Amino acid sequence: MASNKFKRMLNRELSHLSEMSRSGNQVSEYISSTFLDKQNEVEIPSPTLKDKPMSHISGVRKLSHSSSLSSTSMPRFGVNTDQEDELAKELEDLDKWSFNIFRVAEFSNNRPLSCIMYAIFQERELLKTFRIPVDTFVTYVMTLEDHYHGNVAYHNSLHAADVTQSTHVLLSTPALDAVFTDLEILAALFAAAIHDVDHPGVSNQFLINTNSELALMYNDESVLENHHLAVGFKLLHQENCDIFQNLTKRQRQSLRKLVIDMVLATDMSKHMTLLADLKTMVETKKVTSSGVLLLDHYTERIQVLRNMVHCADLSNPTKPLPLYRQWTERIMEEFFRQGDKERERGMEISAMCDKHTASVEKSQVGFIDYIVHPLWETWADLVHPDAQELLDTLEENREWYLNTMPQSPSPPPDRHLQHDRFQFEITLEDLEHNNHNHMHTNSRAADMKTKPLQSVHLPGNKPLQRQLVVIERLESSSPSICTSITAVRDKLGMITKKGGTCFINLL
């Protein structure tokens, strides 16, 4: 499978990262355990109190918002607020990637999800299309928002609102113009809104290791994602909450299947499978004369929708830096809280969850290099050229975190090792301008130590550290270059990007 190939490649790169430093090892371990579906060593489960029946969907509370709502007295933006003018100003940017969801939360009386859902559904006329009563819609989204936990630092209704708004923008990309049906759009937005409801602020692995009720109920498989789906759909049965009441039976069945597919795909352990499928789609994509994607079959359409919501869920590093930094602070706070719980229970502290040793800056650079950039680069290839600005922002944000990364003190120079210190310059050559497979190196690996600067021309037009496929292609097509690249990679120290050239400083 293609996903297995990418997993092997990423594992190889992570092994080199982990050898560099203790913090590098933490980043490598976090990425491996979270995004590669790697099974951690099972710990002895902690005893739990059985205070709820197993057949019950936990987390669902009986709430009532409908008594205070009516279509005639509906607030302008679906929420009661004394700052309506300020909120209106922020919502003018609803269709922009730079949308500030934090300001919306501030001006909506801390109802960002309810406000965003109302604004998007009104703009897209989904209430009218599917005959959703306005009071029923607002009752549902407020009830949904109440089932997100405000005391959870990251996975709360603010994150859900951000992912929903990001999905809304991605649905509007020119390359996907009129590609999806109204029902598919409805499903994507609903999936984004419910995708983390009732999140406890800990990972799937934590729930499994502590023998939690949810892990037992879902047999350790996508525990939280299954729970989010169950709660999101269960809330439709509360008083005046069935926003799909006027859909046909066939529409409801189709929508449910779509939503389940998309929310289960937000399980980060499925990341490499999603990425491999997306890369395959990019290689075989068909477009109209106007550049719009042709997605004729359900499997193609749901594949794009899965990746779209997944991209929205991993969109923080592509947002303007002030927004990205706030999200980073929140996710690290949530990680550290989990680490504190693990420490209190005498458990092994999960990667990136130990507040005493984790490197925030290094975690973000590694997160971008190994997860976010490959995903968004592939998405950008799919919808080319619509996402180029996002990639540019991603690169700028990476540079910011790289430049703020605390530098480890350099060891004293060793005269006997001076000849081993050299800079290896890699430039990338576009094969489209050549009639043959042109790859060469100025010197062999055996005599690289004798010169201070070496250069290798590689196929493709992507930075080496961003395009793992390039390494695999080299290793399979050119043994001589494979030798050089292996020598470089085995001694990899620090990667920086200057202009169009990738400089690798070897130690």
N, C-alpha and C positions, 0 to 999 in steps of 0.2 A: 504494500500500500504506500501511496505517496506520503501519507502522514507519518508512517514509520521512518521513511527516509529523512524527513525533516526533523523528527525526534532524535535520530542518531546524530545528525549534523549539529543540532543545538546542544545535545549532551556533550559532544566533543568540545564545542566552544566553551561550555560552562565549566568543564573540567579544567581548562586552562585558566579561566577566571578565578576558580576556587583556589588555585595554587598560588595566586599572587599575594593574598593577604587574608587575615581573619575576616575582615568585613567583606572581602570579595567572596569568601566561602559562604558567608551568610546570604549574600545576594544570589549566588549560584544555587544554594539549597532552597531558597524561597521560590525562585523561578521553577526549579525542577519539581518541587512538591506541589506547587499550585497549578502550573500550566502544562505539565507533561503527564498528568494522570498517574503519577508515580505513587505507589502504595508505600506509606511509611510503615516502619516496624510497629506492630500492634502493641499498645501498652495494656497493662492489666486494667480493665474498666473500673472506674470509681463507682461505689455504690450510689444509687439514686433513689429518691423517695417516689413511690408510685402514687401520685395524688390525682391522676386523671385517667379516665378509661382510655384504653388504646384505640378504640374505634372512633374516638372523638377527634375532630380537627382542632388541635390546640391553638390558642391565640385569637380565636374569633370571639369578639365581645358584642353584647347586645347594646347597640347605640341607636339614638333617634335624633335625626336632623330634620325629618320631613315636616314636623309640626310647625316649624318656623319658616318654611319655604312655600312659595307659590309662584306661579309663572307671572303674576301681575306685580309682585313685590320683589322680584329677583334683582339682586345687586348687579351693577353694570358689568362687573368682571367675575360674577359668581361667588364672591366673598365679601363679607362685611369689613370695611376698612374706612378709617378717617383720612387716609392719604390716597384718595382715588386719583387725583391729578398726577401725583408722582408715579403712581402705578401705571397710569395710562402712558406716561412718557417712556417708561421702561419697556412696556409691551409694544411700542413702536418698532423695537428691534427683534420682535419674536422670530422673524425669519432669518436672522443673522447668526453666524457661528460664534460671534463674540458676545452674544446675549449674556447679560449679567443676572443669573438666577439668584444670587445672594441679595441683590437689591429688590428683586421681586418678593422674596421672602420677607424682607424688611417692611415693604409697603403693603403687603397683603395680609397683615396680621398673622404672620407665620403660617400662611396657607399656600405655599408655592405650588404644590402638586394640584390642588383644587383649581387654583387660578390658571395655571398653565393648561391643564386639560380643558377647561372651559374656553379659554382663548383659542386654542388650536381647533377644537371641535366646532366652534363658531366660525372661524376663518375658513375651514374646509367644508362647512355646511353639512357635517356628518349628522348632526341632530335632525336636520330636515330630511336628509337622504334616508336615514334608517328609522325615522319617526320616533325619535327618543324624546320623551317628555322632559322639558328643561328641569323641572323640579326633581324628577327621578334621577336625572344625570347628576345634578349638584349633590343630591342626597348620597348617591353612590360614591362620588369622588371624595366627598368629605368623610364618609365612613371609611373608605380606603385609606385616606391620609391619616386618620386616627389610629389605624392599625400599623402604621410605621412608628417606631419608637424615637421620640425626641431626645432621649438620653443616650442614644447610640451615635457616636461621633461622625461616622461616615455613611453607613447604610441606613439612611433615614429618608424622609419624604423629600428633602432638598435634593438628594442624589437621584431619587426617582423622577422628580420634576426635570432635572438636568438631562437625564437620559431620554425622557419623553420629548423634550424640546430639541435635543440633538437628533433624535430619530425623525422628528418632523422636518428638520432642515435637510437631512440626508434623503428623505423621500422626495424632496423637491429638486434634487440635483438634475441638471439638464439631461444627462445621459439616461436618466430613468423617467423622463417625461412621459406621462400617460402609460407607463409600463404596467403598473399595478392597478387592480380593480379597487373600487371603493371599499369592498369588504376586506381586502388584503391590507389596505391602509388603516382601516378601523382596527383590525387585528394587531397590526404592528404597534400602533399607539397604545392600545390596551395592554399589550404584552410589556411594553416599556414601563407603563405606569405601575403594573403589579409585580414587576420582576424581582423586587426585594422586599415585598410587604412582610411585616412581622419578623424582620431580620433581627436576631439577638445580639449581633455585634461580635460574633465569633465564627470561626471557619467550620467548614464541613468536617475537617479532620478533628477539630476540637470536640465536636458533637459525637463523633464516632469514638474517640478515645475516652470520653467520659460516659459512654453507654447511655446517651440521652434517649429520651422517648422518641424524638424525631428520627434519630439514627436507627432505632429498632423498627419504627414504623415503615421506613423506606429502605430497609436492608442495606444501609450504608451507601446507597447509590444516589448521587446528586441530591443529598438530603435536603438542603435548604431550597434548592430550585423546585423540587417536588412540593415542598411546603408552601412556598410562595404561590404556586399555581393553585393549590388546594384552597388557601385562604382567599385569594383573589376571586375565584369562581364561587366559593361558598358565600361570600358577602353579597352576591347577586340575589340570594334568597332572603336577605333581610328586608324589612318593611320599606316599600317604595324604592328599592335599589336595583330592580331588574332592568337595566338599560337596554337589554337585548330582547325585551318582551315582544316587540313587533317584527322581529326577524322570523323568517320561515324556519321550519325544522331543519331543512337542508343548509340554510345559511348559518344557523347556530352550530350545527355539526362541523361545518367547514371552518368557521371561526375558531371553535374550540381546538380543532386539530392544528391550525396555524399558530395559535397562541402557545399551545403546549410545546410545539417544535421550537419556537423562538425562545421561550423562557428556559427550557432545558439547555439550550445552546449557550446560555449565559454562565453555565458551570465552567469555570476557568480551566478545569482539567480537560475540557474538550477543545481547548484552543488550537492545538496543533492539527487536529483533524479538520477543524473549520478552515484553518489557514491553507492546508494542503488542498482541500476542495476548492477554495477560492482561487488558488494559483492555477489549478487545472482549468477552471472556468475562464480565467484570463487568457490562457493559452489557446482556448478554442472559441472565444467569444465571437458573436456575430452582431453587427450593428447595421442600422439603416443608413441611407445616404446622408441623413442629417446628424448621424452620430449617436442615435438612440439605441440602447441595447435591445436585442431581440431575445426574449425569454419565452419560448413557445410552450415549454412543459412545466408542470407543477414542480418537479424536482429542481429545475433551474430557478424558478421563482422563489421557492422556499429557501433555497441555498443562499440567494442574495439577501433575502429578508433576515435569515439567521445571522449572517455576517454583518448586516446593517445594524441590528440591535447590539450585537457583540462589539462592533466598532463604537457605537454610541456609549456603551458601557465602559469602554477603554479610551474615551475621548479626552479625559482631563489634560494629558500632556500636549494636546493639539490646540488647547484654548489659550487665550492671552495669558501671559505669565502671572499677572496678579490673581487671576482666577485659579490657575493651575497650582500656585503656591498654597492657596487656601485649601484646595482639595488634598494636597499632599500633607498638610498639617493635620487634617481630619483623619485621613486613613492611617497615618502613623500613630495618632492618639488611640485609634481603635485597636491597632495591632498591639500597642504597649499595654492597653487594658487587658487584652487576652493574655499577654505574657505575664502580667501580674497575677491573673487567675491561675495560670499554669504553675507559677512559682509557689503560690499559696497551697496548691494541691500536691506539691512535690513532683509535678510532671516535668518532663523535658520541655524547655521553652522553645516554641516554634521559631523558625527562621524569621528574622526581621521583627520579632515581637519582644526582644529583650531591650528595654530602654537604656540599659547600661552599656551595651556594646554595638547596637545597630547604627549604621551610617546612613542617614537620610539621603544625603547627596549621592552617595554611591548606589544606593538602592534605586534611585530615580534614573540615573544614567544607565544602570544595568537593565532596568525595566523597559526603558526606551529602546536600548540597543537590541535586546533579545526578544521582546514581545511586541511593543507598541509600533516601532518603526516597520518591522517586516509586515505586520498586519495592515497598517495604513498605507504603506507603499504599494501593497498588492491591491487594496481597495482603490487607490489612486490610479493604478493601471487599468482597473476595470471601468472606471468612470472618466478616464482621461479626456480632457485636462482639468476637470472640475475641482479636484482636491489638491492641486499643487500648492495653493496658499496655506492649506493646513499642514502640509509637509514642511513648508518653509518655517512655519511657527514652531513645529515640533523640533526642528534642527536648532532653532534659536533657543528654545527652552532647554534643550539638552546642553548646549554650550553654557548657559547660565549656571546650571547645576554642576557642570564639570568645573567651571571656574571658581565655584564656591566650595568645592570639595577640599577638605583639609588635606594638606600634603604631608605624607609621611616623611620624617627626617631621612635624608640621604645618608647611606653608610660612607665612611671615610674611603677615599679613593685607594685602590690597590694597584701599585705600579705593575704588578705581574699580570693584571687583568686588563690593562689599558687597551691592548690590541683586540680584546673581545668586544669593546664598545664601539658600535658603529650605527649609522642611520641607514635604514633600508627604505628607499623611496619607491612607492608603487603608483604607477599611472594607469589609467584605464582607457583602452582604445576601442572605439566603436567599429565593430566588424562590418557594419553596413557599407563602410567606405572602402572596404578591401574586397578583393576577388578571391582571397584564399584565407585559410585559418592562420592568421599572423600572430604568433606569440614568440617572444624571445627574451633572453636575459643576457646582460653584458658579461656576466661571469658565472661560473658554476658554483654550487654551494661549497665545494671543497676549498676554493680560494677566496671566499667572501671576506675572510678576516684580513686579507692583505690590502683591502681598499676601504676608505672611509665611507664611500657612498656607492650603492648599487641600485640599479633600477630594473624593473620588470614591467613589461606591457601585457596587460591582461585583457581578455575579451569582455565586452559589455560596457555599460556606462554608469554603473552603480558603485559607490564606495565599497571596498572589499568587506569591511566589517559589518556592512549593512546587508550584504547579499551572500548568504552562506552557500547558495547554489553555485556561485562562481567557483568557490573552493572545490566543491565536489566535481564540477565539470573539469577543472584543471587536473585534479587527481586521476580522473578517468581517461583524460585525453593526452596528457603530456607528462610522462615520468620525469623528465628533466626539470620542468617547472615545478612539478610536485615536490621534488627534493628541495628546491629553493624555498617554496612556500612553507613546507613543513619545518624547515630550519627557522624561518621567520616566526612562525606561529609558536613553536616550542619555546622561543625566548621572548615572547611578546611582553613588552613592558607597558608603554602608554601610547594610546592612539589619539592623535589630534588631526583635525581636518583643516587644511589651509588652501583656500581657493578650490580648484578642481583636482588637487593632488592630495593623496592620502599619505601622511608621513607616519611611519612606525618606528619609534625609538626602541632599539633593542639593547637590553642590559646584559 
